[in-house]
């Protein structure tokens, strides 16, 4: 897990909250009741919440977070109910906010997804339910804002402008990959392959070179590699919306050529035409017999000639950038927005957002002097009556009348787009054929390039809201994880019993090259516990016997219950790691080999949060825990969030950082490790200016960049000094 996680108004954290940079290995330490467990438990809650959404999406293809409780009543977490998790300074109806940052492969931007929860009076268990959700870029640009009203999803606003360039860059790479694959297929199998003759092959090669230059100029190598990796992983994924047909490739070429999501034939015909000659050229090209379109076209040309822009394309794109990518449904006038009540269609958030992008009001004041002449075209809910529709039309007509004067002064993008679109449809039969409706009866069909943008947004939302290998795979191991028994059962109320059940299932379903129990038995030996472990059902099937064997030939062994409490606690951590290894998913990836990229399989990272793994362990073993965590991360892709009070564990990681600086293949880099010290949440118990949460970085030699709070490393030094002074005094 590599993310920034922010928690607000949850237990120890007030409404200002705290943000944590979660690295592959994250260490949390500090005084008691400072918020270490609060952080981990808030992450576990969000993990379970996202997993519910993900399970439903994989089963039904929809995303409805309002259906699921936050789940604070989970017995394992010992949180009580929603009221119990609120910060003491919060209002009675306070809201808890949990958010994370994510950088999807198909975008050059990083996003922050924030879920805000509140109590629901109808829920007698008081588990907490979604109140609102926002998605914004890390630069602070809001993308989507969704709220819950009467158990309905309401999309308050969206702003897609920050995603326009992301779509362009990704489309460059997608088109580049598609053309390059076609070209090299041609080159390998002969000049007639795929119907491509030598002239077409040369044209394709020129496009490839031009795209390569554009990619180099606009994307870093890392961004290009990320885009290609997404394409690789999703090439055979039938659930992906952004697929490229041959026609789509042509549309993408037009999008990139004109820097617009609404490229029109008229722009191509006006290339190299001066501003003074634009009107005459358009009129000469005009094949439209619709007087309303011609009148509207004249109004647009008047406005263009008065503008600062030298070409009609620049004039169009400027209006598109200003108005074509955002909407606020509380306003009366907006573009690319479903005209119906935003709650009518579905409570599926993905559909809610995508509908708002793809279906829009036709706002063509075809005769600007007679606003009543417009035709109200929209999608209408089946449960709306004719009288409601008539009333809706009257309201819209009144709105147009009120805004007519302003619209004549500042032509809205919707008017410009619809007019030029109709003009282009009459002008170019091939372009008209790309729409489902006949050109003469065209009403508000989605532009094919806009559809590609909508499909891109859909896949982006899936990556952002249902991330693979992030919060959906967080396991939690508590400090009271094992109750000593001589005979265990798969008891759902016993944490160790559930762990054994997970281990059994993972081992039974595992199919791969890894030999089960390799990690488990290796570390049983490293901790001097024995040679290997055996976990077997009793003959009558009523229980599970866990035995440790001192040697390879030791058939009988001895019960885990006969070991000390610390070893039993350690065994639960080892079993959790082993279960994660056995249940890990794989994904396509690239590796560099002799200067070339080679496709390989890699493990989708999973995360284990562990509360005080050092409990009841000898200092030597506390130090050895760091080696165990590092190997699990390096070999098996498992990430860890560790709550600890162990000086030995932290010191060992410091040595790993220093070792990595001298031997890059050893130890761990400072960018792979996060260390946080948490102070008391009470202001009066902290030094002036001291934050509740302090991130402590590592120097390359392993030393810490700032000291811990009092009562940690300094205790051993103080005691040593006292002993030294007493000896001198004697």
PEMO-V468728 format. One record per backbone hydrogen bond with DSSP energy under -0.5 kcal/mol. CO is the residue of the C=O (numbers start at 1). NH is the residue of the N-H. If there is no record, write none. Layout:
BEGIN
CO&NH ; CO&NH
END
This chain:
BEGIN
1&3 ; 3&22 ; 4&101 ; 5&20 ; 6&99 ; 7&18 ; 8&97 ; 9&11 ; 9&87 ; 10&13 ; 14&9 ; 14&17 ; 18&7 ; 20&5 ; 20&22 ; 21&23 ; 22&3 ; 24&640 ; 25&674 ; 26&642 ; 27&676 ; 28&644 ; 29&678 ; 31&34 ; 33&681 ; 35&39 ; 36&40 ; 37&41 ; 38&42 ; 39&43 ; 40&44 ; 41&45 ; 42&46 ; 43&47 ; 44&48 ; 45&49 ; 46&50 ; 47&51 ; 48&52 ; 49&53 ; 50&54 ; 51&55 ; 52&56 ; 53&57 ; 54&58 ; 55&59 ; 56&60 ; 56&61 ; 56&62 ; 57&61 ; 63&349 ; 64&67 ; 65&68 ; 71&74 ; 72&79 ; 74&77 ; 74&78 ; 74&79 ; 75&78 ; 81&84 ; 81&85 ; 82&85 ; 82&86 ; 83&86 ; 85&11 ; 87&90 ; 91&94 ; 96&117 ; 97&8 ; 98&115 ; 99&6 ; 100&113 ; 102&104 ; 102&111 ; 104&107 ; 110&138 ; 111&102 ; 112&114 ; 112&136 ; 113&100 ; 114&134 ; 115&98 ; 116&131 ; 116&132 ; 117&96 ; 118&129 ; 120&123 ; 122&124 ; 123&126 ; 126&82 ; 127&72 ; 128&70 ; 129&118 ; 131&148 ; 132&116 ; 133&146 ; 134&114 ; 135&143 ; 135&144 ; 136&112 ; 137&140 ; 140&142 ; 141&137 ; 143&159 ; 144&135 ; 145&156 ; 145&157 ; 146&133 ; 147&149 ; 147&154 ; 149&152 ; 152&149 ; 152&154 ; 153&155 ; 154&147 ; 154&156 ; 156&329 ; 157&145 ; 158&327 ; 160&163 ; 160&164 ; 161&164 ; 161&165 ; 163&167 ; 164&168 ; 165&169 ; 166&170 ; 167&171 ; 168&172 ; 169&173 ; 170&174 ; 171&175 ; 172&176 ; 173&177 ; 174&178 ; 175&179 ; 176&180 ; 177&181 ; 178&182 ; 179&183 ; 180&184 ; 181&185 ; 182&186 ; 183&187 ; 184&188 ; 185&189 ; 186&190 ; 190&193 ; 192&195 ; 193&196 ; 195&197 ; 197&201 ; 198&202 ; 199&203 ; 200&204 ; 201&205 ; 202&206 ; 203&207 ; 204&208 ; 205&209 ; 206&210 ; 207&211 ; 208&212 ; 209&213 ; 210&214 ; 211&215 ; 212&216 ; 213&217 ; 214&218 ; 215&219 ; 220&224 ; 221&225 ; 222&226 ; 223&227 ; 224&228 ; 225&229 ; 226&230 ; 227&231 ; 228&232 ; 229&233 ; 230&234 ; 231&235 ; 232&235 ; 234&237 ; 236&238 ; 237&240 ; 241&243 ; 243&245 ; 245&249 ; 246&250 ; 247&251 ; 248&252 ; 249&253 ; 250&254 ; 251&255 ; 252&256 ; 253&257 ; 254&258 ; 255&259 ; 255&260 ; 260&263 ; 264&267 ; 264&268 ; 265&269 ; 266&270 ; 268&271 ; 270&273 ; 272&274 ; 274&278 ; 275&278 ; 275&279 ; 277&281 ; 278&282 ; 279&283 ; 280&284 ; 281&285 ; 282&286 ; 289&291 ; 290&294 ; 291&295 ; 292&296 ; 293&297 ; 294&298 ; 295&299 ; 296&300 ; 297&301 ; 298&302 ; 299&303 ; 300&304 ; 301&305 ; 302&306 ; 303&307 ; 304&307 ; 311&315 ; 312&316 ; 313&317 ; 314&318 ; 315&319 ; 316&320 ; 317&321 ; 318&322 ; 319&323 ; 319&324 ; 320&324 ; 323&326 ; 325&160 ; 326&335 ; 327&158 ; 328&331 ; 332&334 ; 337&361 ; 341&344 ; 347&349 ; 348&352 ; 349&353 ; 350&354 ; 351&355 ; 352&356 ; 353&357 ; 354&358 ; 355&359 ; 358&360 ; 361&363 ; 363&365 ; 364&366 ; 366&368 ; 367&370 ; 370&373 ; 371&374 ; 374&376 ; 375&377 ; 377&362 ; 381&384 ; 385&389 ; 386&390 ; 387&391 ; 388&392 ; 389&393 ; 390&394 ; 391&395 ; 392&396 ; 393&397 ; 394&398 ; 395&399 ; 396&400 ; 397&401 ; 398&402 ; 399&403 ; 400&404 ; 401&404 ; 403&407 ; 404&408 ; 405&409 ; 406&410 ; 409&411 ; 412&415 ; 412&416 ; 413&417 ; 414&418 ; 415&419 ; 416&420 ; 417&421 ; 418&422 ; 419&423 ; 420&424 ; 421&425 ; 422&426 ; 423&427 ; 424&428 ; 428&432 ; 429&433 ; 431&434 ; 432&435 ; 438&441 ; 439&442 ; 447&451 ; 448&452 ; 449&453 ; 450&454 ; 451&455 ; 452&456 ; 453&457 ; 454&458 ; 455&459 ; 456&460 ; 457&461 ; 458&462 ; 459&463 ; 460&464 ; 461&465 ; 462&466 ; 467&469 ; 467&470 ; 470&473 ; 471&474 ; 473&475 ; 473&607 ; 475&609 ; 476&478 ; 477&611 ; 478&481 ; 482&484 ; 488&544 ; 489&491 ; 491&494 ; 493&495 ; 494&498 ; 495&499 ; 496&500 ; 497&501 ; 498&502 ; 499&503 ; 500&504 ; 501&505 ; 502&506 ; 503&507 ; 504&508 ; 505&509 ; 506&510 ; 514&516 ; 515&518 ; 517&521 ; 518&522 ; 519&523 ; 520&524 ; 521&525 ; 522&526 ; 523&527 ; 524&529 ; 524&530 ; 525&528 ; 532&549 ; 534&547 ; 536&545 ; 538&541 ; 543&538 ; 544&488 ; 544&546 ; 545&536 ; 545&547 ; 546&560 ; 547&534 ; 548&558 ; 549&531 ; 549&532 ; 551&554 ; 553&555 ; 558&548 ; 559&562 ; 560&563 ; 564&568 ; 565&569 ; 566&570 ; 567&571 ; 568&572 ; 569&573 ; 570&574 ; 571&575 ; 572&576 ; 573&577 ; 574&578 ; 575&579 ; 576&580 ; 577&581 ; 578&582 ; 579&583 ; 581&584 ; 585&604 ; 587&602 ; 589&600 ; 591&598 ; 593&596 ; 596&593 ; 598&591 ; 600&589 ; 602&587 ; 603&605 ; 606&639 ; 607&475 ; 608&610 ; 608&641 ; 609&477 ; 610&612 ; 610&643 ; 612&615 ; 614&617 ; 618&621 ; 618&622 ; 619&623 ; 620&624 ; 621&625 ; 622&626 ; 623&626 ; 623&627 ; 624&628 ; 625&629 ; 626&630 ; 627&631 ; 628&632 ; 629&633 ; 630&634 ; 631&635 ; 631&636 ; 632&636 ; 632&638 ; 633&637 ; 637&606 ; 639&608 ; 640&26 ; 641&610 ; 641&643 ; 642&28 ; 642&644 ; 643&612 ; 645&647 ; 646&650 ; 647&651 ; 648&652 ; 649&653 ; 650&654 ; 651&655 ; 652&656 ; 653&657 ; 654&658 ; 655&659 ; 656&660 ; 656&668 ; 657&661 ; 658&662 ; 659&663 ; 663&666 ; 669&672 ; 670&673 ; 672&25 ; 674&27 ; 675&696 ; 676&29 ; 676&678 ; 677&679 ; 677&694 ; 678&31 ; 681&683 ; 682&685 ; 683&686 ; 687&690 ; 692&679 ; 694&677 ; 694&696 ; 695&697 ; 697&705 ; 699&702 ; 703&699 ; 709&712 ; 712&715 ; 712&716 ; 713&717 ; 714&718 ; 715&719 ; 716&720 ; 717&721 ; 718&722 ; 719&723 ; 720&724 ; 721&725 ; 722&726 ; 723&727 ; 724&728 ; 725&729 ; 726&730
END
